[in-house]
């Protein structure tokens, strides 16, 4: 019969694999990532990785999905204050530079699949619906003439563009004047995006 320690070790293995895989994919992308290196850094064998996650593409999707879930937990969406949400999203992304790298690699190497990942698709649909309701509640503050999905996409683009401008893909400074400027830019731009036309 397995010991409690063995149970803990088995339970921890998928977590170690996901962490090692996140580092590997963020650095090398899907094509450049090596399952051998992931296995070595996770202290797991390749067969176990395939047993838990399937092929390398499925593991990549799992890693991105897990990072999206981390983001959703850390930065709840606020449709009534899209500029404030955008700033919090900017701060989270600056603090987790691997996230933007993973998303960019995923978009490049698995085009069209990010929106089909369960967590991503469910989250996006909920955000669009919440923003649509906020447009109806606050027509004086949130432009109701632009479809909610476009407002959301433009706001997210402002965040991601600012993160890349501040630090690029390789390193994002944690607390610099450039980061403060980027944060202010995000708030200003998203405020303008959601404001009703004069």
C-alpha positions as CSV (number, residue, x, y, z in Angstrom):
1,X,0.0,0.0,0.0
2,X,1.4,3.5,-0.9
3,X,2.7,5.6,1.9
4,X,1.3,9.1,2.5
5,X,4.6,10.5,1.4
6,X,4.3,8.6,-1.9
7,X,0.8,10.0,-2.4
8,X,2.1,13.5,-1.8
9,X,4.9,12.9,-4.3
10,X,2.5,11.6,-6.9
11,X,0.1,14.5,-6.4
12,X,3.0,17.0,-6.7
13,X,4.4,15.6,-9.9
14,X,1.9,17.2,-12.3
15,X,2.4,20.5,-10.6
16,X,6.2,20.2,-11.0
17,X,5.8,19.3,-14.6
18,X,3.5,22.3,-15.3
19,X,6.0,24.6,-13.6
20,X,9.0,23.2,-15.5
21,X,7.0,23.2,-18.8
22,X,6.0,26.8,-18.3
23,X,9.6,27.9,-18.0
24,X,10.6,25.8,-21.0
25,X,7.8,27.0,-23.2
26,X,8.2,30.6,-22.2
27,X,11.9,30.5,-23.1
28,X,11.8,28.4,-26.3
29,X,8.2,28.2,-27.5
30,X,6.5,25.0,-28.6
31,X,8.9,24.1,-31.4
32,X,12.1,24.8,-29.4
33,X,10.9,23.2,-26.2
34,X,12.3,19.8,-25.3
35,X,10.4,17.3,-23.2
36,X,13.7,15.9,-22.0
37,X,14.6,19.2,-20.4
38,X,11.1,19.5,-18.9
39,X,11.4,16.0,-17.4
40,X,14.8,16.8,-16.0
41,X,13.7,20.1,-14.4
42,X,10.5,18.5,-13.0
43,X,12.4,15.4,-11.7
44,X,10.0,13.2,-13.6
45,X,10.4,10.8,-16.5
46,X,9.1,11.5,-20.0
47,X,6.7,8.6,-19.9
48,X,5.0,10.2,-16.9
49,X,4.7,13.5,-18.7
50,X,3.0,11.8,-21.6
51,X,0.7,9.8,-19.3
52,X,-0.4,13.0,-17.5
53,X,-0.7,15.4,-20.4
54,X,-0.5,13.6,-23.7
55,X,1.7,15.1,-26.4
56,X,3.8,18.3,-26.3
57,X,1.0,20.4,-27.9
58,X,-1.5,19.3,-25.2
59,X,1.1,20.1,-22.5
60,X,1.6,23.5,-24.0
61,X,-2.2,24.1,-24.0
62,X,-2.4,22.9,-20.3
63,X,0.4,25.3,-19.3
64,X,-1.3,28.3,-21.0
65,X,-4.7,27.3,-19.6
66,X,-3.2,27.1,-16.1
67,X,-1.6,30.5,-16.4
68,X,-4.9,32.0,-17.6
69,X,-6.5,30.5,-14.5
70,X,-3.9,32.1,-12.3
71,X,-4.6,35.5,-14.0
72,X,-8.3,35.1,-13.6
73,X,-7.9,34.3,-9.9
74,X,-5.5,37.3,-9.3
75,X,-7.3,39.9,-11.4
76,X,-11.1,39.7,-11.3
77,X,-12.8,41.4,-14.2
78,X,-14.7,44.6,-13.5
79,X,-16.9,45.7,-16.4
80,X,-17.9,48.9,-14.6
81,X,-14.3,50.1,-14.4
82,X,-12.5,48.8,-17.5
83,X,-9.6,51.3,-17.1
84,X,-9.0,50.1,-13.5
85,X,-9.2,46.5,-14.5
86,X,-6.7,47.2,-17.4
87,X,-4.2,48.7,-14.9
88,X,-4.5,45.7,-12.6
89,X,-4.0,43.4,-15.6
90,X,-0.9,45.5,-16.6
91,X,0.6,45.2,-13.1
92,X,0.0,41.4,-13.0
93,X,1.5,40.9,-16.4
94,X,4.6,43.0,-15.5
95,X,5.0,40.9,-12.4
96,X,4.6,37.7,-14.5
97,X,6.6,38.3,-17.7
98,X,6.4,34.6,-18.6
99,X,2.7,35.1,-19.2
100,X,3.0,37.4,-22.1
101,X,5.8,35.3,-23.6
102,X,3.6,32.2,-23.4
103,X,0.6,33.9,-24.9
104,X,2.7,35.3,-27.8
105,X,4.3,31.9,-28.5
106,X,0.9,30.2,-28.3
107,X,-0.6,32.8,-30.8
108,X,2.4,32.3,-33.1
109,X,2.7,28.5,-33.0
110,X,-0.9,27.4,-32.4
111,X,-2.8,30.1,-34.2
112,X,-6.6,30.2,-33.6
113,X,-6.5,27.8,-30.7
114,X,-6.1,30.2,-27.7
115,X,-9.7,31.2,-28.0
116,X,-10.8,27.5,-28.0
117,X,-9.1,26.7,-24.7
118,X,-11.9,26.1,-22.2
119,X,-10.7,28.6,-19.6
120,X,-9.9,31.2,-22.2
121,X,-13.2,30.8,-24.1
122,X,-15.4,30.7,-20.9
123,X,-13.6,33.8,-19.5
124,X,-13.9,35.8,-22.7
125,X,-17.6,35.1,-23.1
126,X,-18.3,36.1,-19.5
127,X,-16.3,39.3,-19.9
128,X,-18.1,40.3,-23.0
129,X,-21.5,39.7,-21.5
130,X,-20.6,41.6,-18.3
131,X,-19.3,44.5,-20.4
132,X,-22.4,44.5,-22.5
133,X,-24.5,44.8,-19.4
134,X,-22.3,47.6,-18.1
135,X,-22.8,49.5,-21.4
136,X,-26.5,49.3,-20.8
137,X,-26.2,50.4,-17.1
138,X,-23.7,53.3,-17.7
139,X,-24.3,54.8,-21.1
140,X,-22.8,58.1,-19.8
141,X,-19.5,56.4,-19.1
142,X,-19.2,53.4,-21.4
143,X,-19.7,53.7,-25.1
144,X,-22.7,51.6,-26.1
145,X,-22.2,52.1,-29.8
146,X,-19.2,49.9,-30.0
147,X,-19.8,46.1,-29.6
148,X,-18.6,44.9,-26.2
149,X,-16.2,42.3,-27.7
150,X,-14.5,45.1,-29.6
151,X,-14.2,47.4,-26.5
152,X,-12.7,44.5,-24.6
153,X,-10.3,43.5,-27.4
154,X,-9.1,47.1,-27.7
155,X,-8.6,47.4,-23.9
156,X,-6.6,44.2,-23.8
157,X,-4.5,45.3,-26.8
158,X,-3.6,48.5,-24.9
159,X,-2.5,46.5,-21.9
160,X,-0.4,44.0,-23.9
161,X,1.1,46.7,-26.1
162,X,2.1,48.7,-23.1
163,X,3.7,45.7,-21.4
164,X,5.8,45.0,-24.6
165,X,6.7,48.7,-24.9
166,X,7.9,48.8,-21.3
167,X,10.0,45.6,-21.2
168,X,9.8,43.6,-24.4
169,X,9.5,39.9,-24.3
170,X,12.7,39.1,-22.4
171,X,12.6,41.1,-19.2
172,X,10.0,43.5,-17.7
173,X,11.2,45.8,-15.0
174,X,9.3,45.5,-11.8
175,X,9.2,49.0,-10.5
176,X,10.7,51.7,-12.7
177,X,9.7,55.1,-14.2
178,X,8.9,53.3,-17.4
179,X,6.6,50.9,-15.6
180,X,4.8,53.8,-14.0
181,X,4.5,55.6,-17.3
182,X,3.1,52.4,-18.9
183,X,0.6,52.0,-16.1
184,X,-0.6,55.7,-16.6
185,X,-0.7,55.1,-20.4
186,X,-2.9,52.1,-20.0
187,X,-5.4,54.0,-17.8
188,X,-5.5,57.0,-20.1
189,X,-5.9,54.9,-23.3
190,X,-8.5,52.6,-22.0
191,X,-10.4,55.5,-20.5
192,X,-10.5,57.0,-23.9
193,X,-11.5,53.7,-25.6
194,X,-14.6,53.2,-23.4
195,X,-15.7,56.9,-23.2
196,X,-18.8,57.7,-25.3
197,X,-18.2,59.8,-28.3
198,X,-18.6,63.5,-27.6
